[in-house]
């Protein structure tokens, strides 16, 4: 079966579909079957956990920040 999928909007009991130019010659004057299917609602992504969101945080700092972070937080070292 030859088929193409087109998007359309149903309004007042009618569905209007415009066949794209590149398909018109192949489909003009042909008998066609129309199947109406509702578009599915976009699936909602489950909320990310706090740890997952924290993993996405990026910071920049001095090269020794990971080893000396206490000294930077207390003010012993300047960043």
PyMOL commands that set and color helices and strands:
alter all, ss='L'
color gray80, all
select helices_A, chain A and resi 21-27+50-55+65-74
alter helices_A, ss='H'
color red, helices_A
select strands_A, chain A and resi 9-11+14-16
alter strands_A, ss='S'
color yellow, strands_A
deselect
rebuild
show_as cartoon
